[in-house]
Amino acid sequence: MKQIAIKKSGNSVTVRIPSPILKALSLNVDDPVNIDMENGRIVITPVNPVDEVTEAKPAVAGSLAEAVRVHMGLTQQGIAEYFGITLSAWAKKEQGINRLSVAEQHYFQLLINQHPDYVIVRRPTDGVTPLQKASAAATNLAVYLSGRLVLPTEANSLLATLAGCVREFSEEWQAELDQVIGSALPDEAAVLKAKLDELLAENADLKKRLANK
């Protein structure tokens, strides 16, 4: 790496780099440099542009893009339409040809629940079923508990709401289960009638045999 040392003049150090030095280092005025003092001299070292790009851009994460598509259950065409890009652009993300931006990495990690700091949940629809109500109540409780100010009274109130929704959902689920099981069981009256018919048939057969003796 190129370095140029300038003799220090007095006690002042200027950060402005003369044009001849910039030209010698193949730098522009706004290019980043490291300026150090060594034995009374100013040592100017250009920042390696390759190193800077490597630090600024995340590593290729094609597998992350593919994991998002699989998690969402979409085809490449479908997920390309979801993100508003071309099929070719998405395919290059999965293949690792196009690097993912930092924002894309964060969002993709959220979508597959691998983000180190946050989680993302599907916003519950404005439905009226017990399960939808329970989902909304659980989301409200989780959001409140992750806030900066959490009061036990409010947390308990939200928890009670969630418990009520879960109880309502459980009761509905049990009722549906009982209905399914009940419909699968034979009708008691039909069973008794079949048994009675069987006994009557046996009785008639017995009378017939006795009459023939």
N, C-alpha and C positions, 0 to 999 in steps of 0.2 A: 504494500500500500504506500502511496506517495506521501511524503511529509516534507514540510518546509519550515525551517526555523528562522525566526527574525530576532535580531538582537534587541533586547529591551532598552528603551530610551528613557532614562531617568526613573521616576517612580510611577509614571503613567503607562497604562496599557490600553491600547485602542482595539476595539473589536472589529472595526472596519478593515477589511482586507483589501489591499491594493489590487488593481486589475491585473497587473503582470503576474501576481502570485495566483490569482484565480485561474488565469490562463494556463499557468504552468501545472496546476492541479487538475485541469480540465473541468473547472467548476463554473457555475453561474453565480450571480450575486446572492440569490436566495437559496442556494444549495446548503444543506446542513454540514457543519464542520465541528470537530472537537478542538478546543483551544486549551492547551496546557502550558505550564511554566516548568522549564527544565534548565537548571543552572543559569538563571538569569536570561533565558531566551524564551520567546513565545513559539511553541510548537503547534503548528496547524495540521490537523489530520482530517481529511474528508471522511464523512460517514459513508460507508459502503452502501450504495443504493440497493444492491441485491439483498443485503442483510436487513435493510429497512423494510423492503417489500415483504420479506419473509416474516418479519415480526408483525406487520400490519395486517396481512392477509391470513386467514385461517387455513389450516391444512385441508387438502382435498378430502371431502366427506361424501363420496358417492354412495357409500353404504347407508348413510343417514338419510339421504333423499329417498333411496329405495325403501328403507324401513318406514318412512312416513307414508309412502304410497300403499304399501302392504297393509299398514295399520288402518288406513282410511278405506281400504277395500276398493280402490279405484284402479282403472287401467292407466297407462301412461298418458293416453289421450284425455281421459277424464280428469286426471290431476293437473295436467297442463292447462285445461280449461278452468279448473278451480283457481289456479294461481294467475290466470290471465297471461300465460306465455305460450309460445309455440311448442309443438310436440318435440321438435328438434332441440330446442333450448332445454326442455326438461330431461330429455334423454342424455344430453351432455352432462347434466348435473348428476344423474345416476351413474354415469360412466366415469365420473371424476374429471372430465375434461374441463368443465367450468367449475371454478371454486365457488363454494357457498360463502355469501357475505356473513358478517357477524350477526346481523339481524336475522338472516335465514337460519343460521345455526340455532340461535335462541328459540325461534318460533318452531322449528322442526323438533327440537328437544322437548318443547312444551307439548307438542302434539302427540309424541310417543311416551310421554311421562318419564323423561330422562333428564330433565333440567335440574341442576344442582340446587337451585334456590326457589323455584316456583312450580306450581302445578296448574294445569288447565282442565276445566271440566266443561261439558256441554251445558249451555244455558237451558234450563228446563222450560218447556213450552207452557203457555198459559192454559193448561188443561184442568179438568175437574176430576180426574181419576185419583184415587188415593195414592197410587204410586207417583204420579206427577206432583201431587202436593208434598209427598215425603221428599222427593228429589229437590224441590224448591226450598223446603225447610232445611234440609241438610246443607245446601249451598249457602243459605243465609247464615247458618250457624258457623260454618267453616270460614266464611269471609269475615265475620265479626271477630272470631277468635284469633285470626291472623292480623287484626288491626293493631294500631299503636296503643289504643286505650281500650281495655277490656274490663267491664264491670261484672262482678259475679251475678248481680240481680238480672241484668239483661241477658247474660249467657244462660242462666237458668230458665228464663222465660223462653228463649229460643229453643233450648233443649226440650222444654215441656211441649212446645208446639211440634217439634220433630217427633217426640215420643207419641203424641196423639195421632199424627199422620201415619206413623209406622203401625200403630195399633189398628187404625182404620184399614190400612192396607192388608195387615195380617188377617183381620176378620173377613174381609172380602175374599182373600185368597183361600181361606179355610172353607168359606161357604161355597165357593166354586168347586173346590176339591170334593167336598161332601156331595155336591150335586152330581159330579162326574162319577164318583164311586157308587152313589145311590142308583144312578141310571144304569150302571153296569150290573148291579145285583138283580137277581130274578125277583119278580113280584111275589109277595108272600101269599096273596090270595090265589095266584096262579099255581103256586107250588102245592097248596093245600087241595085245590081242585084236582090237580093231576094225581095226587096221592089218593084222593077219594075215588077217582075213576079207576085207578089201579085196584083198589080194594073191592069195588063193586064188580069189576071184571073177574077177580079171583072168586068172589062169592057166587057169581053166576055160574062159573065153571064148576065150582064145588057142588052146587045144586044139581047141575046137569049130570055129573058123575053119580051122585046119590040116586037120582031118578032112574038111571040105567041099571042099577043093581037089583 
